[in-house]
């Protein structure tokens, strides 16, 4: 009997684009998977403290199925369920690690722009389908269930009863009348008409004043709700706004904390710099692709920037220069061609030219050995001395060890495999051709790509 696999999804697989599960078609099916994870016991949190997957997790899951889109704010779940912030965070983390939730987009914590909760997709783990024998149709997260094995029907029925019982309890709680205090009900009044069926007797009857009637009521101007205008950012807010934009746009700042970056960019933020101007300045200081300590590198690169580009005109010129360099780089990439060329090493080209009987000359960068396929070239290759062939073989072998096969491939293409084996040796020619064929299968997933 096979031991069931443990449910555990790393952080890189907790996104809708990388998940191995399938998106649940409705909340009822998703709650079946949640109850299965709680009862099966395959998931265990990998930490030494905190709660475990259980009844509290199921309560939070029942709250999530009522959200569309599923964007549960921590404060919303706190109010609805009466839990602490840390408890809600623990159970959302367990739902992600068990493969039941997948990020659609990650939330933000930029206070100046308004904190945005993360949006999730309710996902059924692949282990659930395998354990119950559920057959699916389709690819990726969009798969759908089309059948179930006979041995999984009883377990599915039990999970369905658990999911339905939770739905009934939730519906009954939502429909239960609220507890009211013993306060006399005020009569319903309309303009010029008074309902008297619920008034007390004539002894204590009274009519409400005209200011309280529906047509005559007027809310004081001070109490009228006004449209909330967006708050203007102060100095601290501008620093945090600039820090958030840099963290999103600069690759090597992606894992930095916004408060620390806001402190580092305080000088340029107070001088009125934008994120584009900061990126242009970083380009002028030198391109960076990776940084071991990004915050320290940013502090060094921004040192004195507000004194060098002290006017908007200078900053605009830097931005134009940066954009022109990016346009030129894209143009160079479009014009680049991967056409095969000769050896890039000048020493190798001199050795090949000497072996071909042209001492003192070197092949141009675009010329390859055996560029012409005439009978004269074939005769010249086959008539090489043993010393010349050894020089060519050493050059080809060194090129092969560096991952290049230009010499051998050009000889095979232009002179034929027999002549190439006579010059370079059959073993080296076979290894070069085998390498090219194996790389093609691995790149396109052909048959036998991983069979060894």
C-alpha positions in Angstrom: 0.0 0.0 0.0 1.4 3.4 -1.0 1.9 6.0 1.7 -0.2 9.1 1.0 1.9 12.1 0.0 2.1 15.1 2.4 0.3 18.2 1.4 2.7 21.1 1.3 2.8 24.0 -1.3 5.9 26.3 -1.2 5.6 30.0 -1.6 6.5 29.9 -5.2 3.5 27.6 -5.9 0.9 29.6 -4.1 0.0 31.7 -7.2 -2.8 30.9 -9.6 -0.3 30.8 -12.5 1.9 28.2 -10.7 -0.6 26.1 -8.7 -1.0 22.4 -9.4 -4.6 22.4 -8.3 -7.8 23.4 -10.1 -10.1 26.3 -9.4 -13.2 25.3 -7.6 -16.4 25.8 -9.6 -18.4 26.8 -6.5 -18.1 27.2 -2.7 -19.8 23.9 -1.9 -17.2 21.9 -3.8 -14.4 23.9 -2.2 -15.7 23.3 1.3 -15.6 19.5 0.6 -11.9 19.8 -0.1 -11.4 21.9 3.0 -13.1 19.3 5.2 -11.0 16.6 3.5 -7.8 18.4 4.4 -9.0 18.8 8.0 -9.9 15.1 8.4 -7.2 13.5 6.2 -4.3 14.8 8.3 -1.8 15.1 5.4 -1.1 18.8 6.0 1.0 19.8 9.0 2.3 23.4 9.4 6.1 23.5 9.5 6.5 25.8 12.5 7.1 25.2 16.1 4.2 27.4 17.4 0.8 28.6 16.4 -2.6 26.9 15.7 -3.2 23.8 13.6 -5.5 23.1 10.7 -9.0 22.5 12.3 -12.3 23.9 13.2 -11.1 27.6 13.2 -9.7 27.1 9.7 -13.1 25.8 8.6 -14.9 28.8 10.1 -12.6 31.2 8.1 -13.1 29.1 4.9 -16.9 29.4 5.3 -16.5 33.1 5.5 -14.4 33.2 2.4 -17.0 31.4 0.2 -19.3 34.4 0.7 -16.8 36.9 -0.9 -16.8 37.5 -4.6 -14.1 38.3 -5.6 -12.3 36.5 -2.7 -10.5 39.5 -1.3 -10.6 39.0 2.5 -9.2 41.9 4.4 -7.7 40.9 7.8 -9.7 43.6 9.6 -13.0 42.3 7.9 -12.4 38.7 9.1 -11.5 40.0 12.6 -14.8 41.8 12.9 -16.9 39.0 11.4 -15.3 36.1 13.4 -14.1 37.8 16.5 -10.5 36.6 16.1 -7.2 38.3 16.6 -5.2 39.6 13.6 -2.4 37.0 14.1 -4.9 34.1 14.3 -6.5 35.2 10.9 -3.0 35.4 9.4 -2.0 32.0 10.6 -5.1 30.3 9.2 -4.9 32.1 5.8 -1.3 30.9 5.6 -2.3 27.3 6.3 -5.0 27.5 3.6 -2.4 28.6 1.1 0.2 26.0 2.2 -2.4 23.2 1.9 -3.1 24.2 -1.7 -6.6 25.5 -1.0 -6.0 29.2 -1.8 -3.9 30.7 -4.6 -2.9 34.4 -5.0 -4.5 36.2 -7.9 -2.8 39.4 -7.0 -0.8 40.3 -3.8 -2.1 43.0 -1.6 -0.2 46.3 -0.8 0.7 48.0 2.4 1.3 51.5 1.1 -0.6 53.6 3.5 -0.5 56.8 1.4 -2.2 55.0 -1.5 -4.6 53.0 0.6 -3.9 49.4 1.7 -5.3 46.8 -0.7 -6.2 43.3 0.5 -4.9 40.3 -1.4 -7.2 38.6 -3.9 -7.4 34.8 -3.9 -8.7 32.0 -6.0 -10.4 29.0 -4.2 -8.4 26.0 -5.4 -9.0 22.2 -5.0 -5.6 20.5 -4.4 -4.4 17.8 -6.8 -4.0 15.4 -3.9 -7.8 15.6 -3.3 -8.5 14.4 -6.9 -6.0 11.6 -6.6 -7.2 10.4 -3.2 -10.9 10.2 -4.2 -10.3 9.1 -7.8 -11.8 12.2 -9.4 -11.3 12.4 -13.2 -10.6 15.8 -14.7 -10.7 17.2 -18.1 -8.6 20.2 -19.4 -5.2 21.7 -18.5 -3.8 23.8 -15.7 -5.9 25.5 -13.1 -8.9 25.5 -15.4 -9.4 21.7 -15.2 -13.0 20.5 -14.4 -14.2 17.3 -12.8 -16.0 14.9 -15.1 -16.3 11.8 -13.0 -15.3 9.9 -9.9 -14.1 6.4 -9.1 -16.4 4.0 -7.4 -14.2 3.7 -4.2 -14.3 7.4 -3.7 -18.1 7.9 -3.8 -18.8 7.1 -0.2 -16.1 9.5 1.1 -17.4 12.2 -1.3 -20.9 11.7 0.1 -19.6 12.1 3.7 -17.7 15.3 2.8 -20.8 16.6 1.0 -22.8 16.2 4.2 -20.2 18.1 6.2 -20.2 21.0 3.6 -24.0 21.1 3.5 -24.3 21.1 7.3 -22.0 24.1 7.5 -24.0 25.9 4.9 -27.3 25.2 6.8 -25.8 26.5 10.1 -24.6 29.7 8.3 -28.0 30.3 6.7 -29.9 29.7 9.9 -27.6 32.2 11.8 -28.1 34.8 9.0 -31.9 34.4 9.2 -32.2 34.5 13.0 -34.0 37.6 14.3 -31.9 40.1 16.2 -32.6 40.5 19.9 -34.5 43.7 20.4 -34.9 45.8 23.5 -38.4 46.7 25.0 -38.7 50.1 23.3 -42.1 51.5 22.2 -42.4 51.3 18.4 -42.7 54.7 16.9 -45.6 55.1 14.4 -44.9 55.3 10.7 -45.6 58.8 9.5 -46.0 60.2 6.0 -46.7 63.7 5.0 -50.2 64.9 6.0 -51.2 61.3 7.1 -50.7 59.6 10.5 -51.0 55.9 11.2 -53.1 55.5 14.3 -53.3 51.7 14.5 -50.3 51.5 16.8 -50.9 54.6 18.8 -51.9 54.4 22.5 -55.3 55.4 23.6 -56.8 58.9 23.2 -55.7 59.8 26.7 -52.0 59.9 25.9 -52.1 60.4 22.1 -50.1 63.1 20.4 -49.1 64.1 17.0 -45.4 64.5 16.0 -44.2 68.0 15.1 -44.1 68.9 11.5 -40.3 69.0 11.6 -40.3 65.2 12.3 -42.6 64.3 9.4 -41.1 62.6 6.4 -41.8 65.5 4.1 -40.7 68.2 6.6 -37.6 66.6 8.1 -34.4 68.4 7.2 -30.9 67.3 8.3 -28.7 70.1 9.5 -26.1 71.2 7.0 -23.3 70.3 9.4 -24.5 66.6 9.5 -24.8 66.1 5.8 -22.3 63.6 4.4 -20.0 65.2 2.0 -17.9 63.6 -0.7 -14.5 62.7 0.9 -11.8 64.5 -1.0 -8.4 62.7 -1.5 -6.1 63.8 1.2 -3.1 65.8 0.1 0.2 64.1 0.8 2.6 65.7 3.3 6.4 65.3 3.3 6.3 61.9 4.9 3.6 60.7 2.5 5.6 61.8 -0.6 8.6 59.8 0.7 6.5 56.7 1.2 4.9 57.1 -2.2 8.2 57.4 -4.0 9.6 54.4 -2.0 6.6 52.3 -3.1 7.0 53.2 -6.8 10.7 52.4 -6.7 10.1 49.0 -5.0 7.6 48.1 -7.7 9.7 49.3 -10.7 13.3 48.6 -9.7 14.0 44.9 -9.8 16.8 44.7 -7.2 14.6 46.7 -4.7 11.7 44.2 -4.8 12.3 42.6 -1.4 13.1 45.9 0.5 10.9 47.3 3.2 9.0 50.5 2.2 9.8 52.5 5.5 13.6 51.9 5.0 13.5 52.9 1.4 11.4 56.0 2.3 14.1 57.1 4.7 16.9 56.6 2.1 15.1 58.6 -0.6 14.0 61.4 1.8 16.4 64.0 0.3 15.3 63.5 -3.3 11.6 63.1 -2.3 11.8 66.5 -0.5 13.4 68.0 -3.6 10.4 67.0 -5.7 12.0 64.0 -7.6 9.7 61.4 -9.3 10.4 57.7 -9.6 11.3 58.1 -13.3 13.9 60.7 -12.4 15.4 58.5 -9.7 15.7 55.6 -12.2 17.4 57.9 -14.7 19.9 58.9 -12.1 20.6 55.3 -11.2 21.2 54.7 -14.9 23.7 57.5 -15.0 25.5 56.1 -12.0 25.8 52.7 -13.7 23.5 49.8 -14.4 22.9 47.3 -11.6 21.3 43.8 -12.1 21.8 42.3 -8.7 22.6 43.6 -5.2 23.5 41.7 -2.1 22.4 44.6 0.1 20.0 46.7 -2.0 19.3 49.4 0.6 23.0 50.1 1.2 23.6 50.3 -2.5 20.7 52.7 -3.0 22.0 54.9 -0.3 25.5 55.0 -2.0 24.0 55.7 -5.5 21.7 58.5 -4.3 24.4 60.3 -2.2 24.5 63.9 -3.5 22.0 63.3 -6.3 19.8 66.3 -5.2 22.9 68.6 -5.4 24.0 67.4 -8.9 20.6 67.5 -10.6 19.3 70.5 -8.6 16.9 71.8 -11.2 13.9 70.3 -13.1 15.6 71.0 -16.4 18.7 68.9 -15.4 16.4 66.1 -14.3 14.4 66.2 -17.5 17.7 66.0 -19.5 18.7 62.9 -17.5 15.4 61.3 -18.1 15.6 61.9 -21.9 19.2 60.5 -22.0 18.0 57.4 -20.1 15.0 56.8 -22.4 17.2 57.3 -25.5 19.7 54.6 -24.2 16.8 52.2 -23.6 15.5 52.8 -27.1 18.9 52.2 -28.6 19.3 49.0 -26.6 16.0 47.7 -27.8 17.0 48.5 -31.4 20.3 46.7 -31.0 18.4 43.6 -29.8 16.0 43.7 -32.7 18.9 44.0 -35.2 20.9 41.2 -33.6 21.1 38.1 -35.7 22.1 34.6 -34.6 23.6 33.6 -37.9 26.5 31.1 -37.5 29.9 32.6 -37.6 33.5 31.4 -37.5 35.6 31.1 -34.3 35.5 34.2 -32.2 39.0 33.6 -30.8 41.8 35.3 -32.9 44.3 32.6 -31.9 42.0 29.8 -33.2 41.4 31.6 -36.5 45.2 31.9 -36.9 45.7 28.2 -36.2 43.0 27.3 -38.8 44.4 29.6 -41.4 47.9 28.2 -40.9 46.6 24.6 -41.1 44.9 25.5 -44.5 48.2 26.6 -45.9 47.6 30.4 -45.6 50.3 31.5 -43.2 50.2 35.1 -42.1 46.5 35.5 -42.7 43.4 35.1 -40.6 39.8 34.3 -41.3 37.3 37.2 -41.1 34.8 37.0 -38.3 31.9 35.9 -40.6 33.9 33.2 -42.5 33.8 29.6 -41.4 36.1 26.7 -42.3 35.0 25.0 -45.4 32.8 27.8 -46.6 33.0 26.5 -50.2 32.0 23.0 -51.0 34.1 22.4 -54.2 36.3 19.5 -54.8 39.4 21.6 -54.5 38.6 22.4 -50.8 37.9 18.7 -50.1 41.2 17.8 -51.6 42.9 20.5 -49.6 41.4 19.2 -46.3 42.2 15.5 -47.0 45.8 16.3 -48.0 46.6 17.9 -44.6 49.6 16.6 -42.8 49.3 14.8 -39.5 50.7 17.8 -37.6 48.1 20.1 -39.2 45.3 17.8 -38.4 46.4 17.6 -34.8 46.3 21.4 -34.6 42.8 21.4 -36.1 41.6 18.7 -33.7 43.0 20.5 -30.7 41.3 23.7 -31.7 38.0 21.9 -32.3 38.3 20.0 -29.0 39.0 23.2 -27.1 36.0 24.8 -28.7 33.8 21.8 -27.9 34.8 22.0 -24.2 33.7 25.7 -24.2 30.3 24.7 -25.6 30.9 25.8 -29.2 30.8 23.5 -32.2 31.3 25.9 -35.1 34.4 24.2 -36.6 33.0 20.7 -36.7 29.5 21.6 -37.7 30.7 23.8 -40.6 32.9 21.0 -41.8 30.0 18.5 -41.7 27.6 20.8 -43.5 30.0 21.9 -46.2 32.3 18.8 -46.8 30.2 16.0 -45.5 30.5 13.8 -42.5 33.1 11.4 -44.0 35.6 14.2 -44.7 34.9 15.8 -41.3 35.6 12.5 -39.5 38.8 12.1 -41.5 40.0 15.6 -40.3 38.6 15.8 -36.8 38.2 12.2 -35.9 35.0 10.2 -35.7 34.7 10.4 -31.9 34.6 14.2 -31.8 32.2 14.5 -34.8 29.8 12.0 -33.2 29.8 13.8 -29.9 29.1 17.2 -31.6 26.2 15.7 -33.6 24.8 13.9 -30.5 25.0 17.1 -28.5 23.0 19.1 -31.1 20.4 16.3 -31.4 20.0 16.0 -27.6 19.7 19.7 -27.1 16.9 19.8 -29.6 14.9 17.1 -27.9 15.3 18.6 -24.5 14.3 22.1 -25.7 11.1 20.9 -27.4 10.1 18.0 -25.1 10.5 15.3 -27.7 10.3 11.6 -27.1 13.2 10.2 -25.1 14.3 13.7 -23.9 14.7 12.4 -20.3 15.2 8.7 -20.9 18.7 7.7 -19.7 
